[in-house]
């Protein structure tokens, strides 16, 4: 199995904005639903890299997304060499 070393760019900022707009929520509402500090959500929305994996899981869960979808706006698929 070969894994390409280059990771896709983080797109969490765009995903958060899109999902908030689609649902008509405010950042405050999202922070409450995900049980994460509003300040953390604002940092992520302004481009800061996430550091709290539990908060990421909560946020992804509120949106019904995988971590890959939340972070990169895509699913990462590993294809074995023998395929």
N, C-alpha and C positions, 0 to 999 in steps of 0.2 A: 504494500500500500504506500502510495506517495502522497504526502501532504504538501501543497504548495506553501512556501514560506511567507509569501506576501499576504497579509490580512487586509480585508476590505476596510475602507475608512469608516470611522465612527459616524453614524448618522442619527444618533439618539436624539439630538436636538430637534431635527426635522420631524422625527417620528412622534415625539412628545407633542409638538405643536399641531401636527396633523390630527392626532388622536383626540386632543383637547377640542380642536375645532369641530371635528366630526360629531362629538358628543355634546357640544355646547356647554362644556364645563369651564370653570375658572381654575387657575392654578391652585387656589385655596381648596376648592372642592376635590381636586385630584389628590392633593397632599393628604387630605382627610381620608379619602377612600383607600389610598395606598398605605396609610399610617406611616408617612415619612414627613420629616420637617419641611415646611414650606421653603425655608432657606436652601435646603439641599436641592429641591426641585428647581428653584431659580438658578442655582449654580449649574446644574446639568443643562438647563435650557439655554444658558449663556455660553455653553461650550466646555465647561469644566469636565474633566474625566471622572467617571464614577469610581468610588472607592469602597462602597458598602454593598457587598453582594446580596445581602438579605433585602436591602431596600430595592435593589434592581429586580429581584424576584417578585417582590410585592407589586412594583410598578408594572412589570410585564403581566402579572396575573390580573390586575385591574383592567388592563387593556385586552386581555385574552390573547397575548402574544407570547412567542418563545423569546428567550434571551437574545438569540440571533436576530430575530425580527426587530426587537427593541433597539439593540445596539447598532445593527448594520442595515436594517430595513431589507433584509433578505435572509433566507435559510442557507446555512453553510452545509454543503453536501460533500462528504469524502467518498471518492470512488476508488475501490481497490484496484491495484495494477492488473489483476487477472481478469478484469471485465472487458 
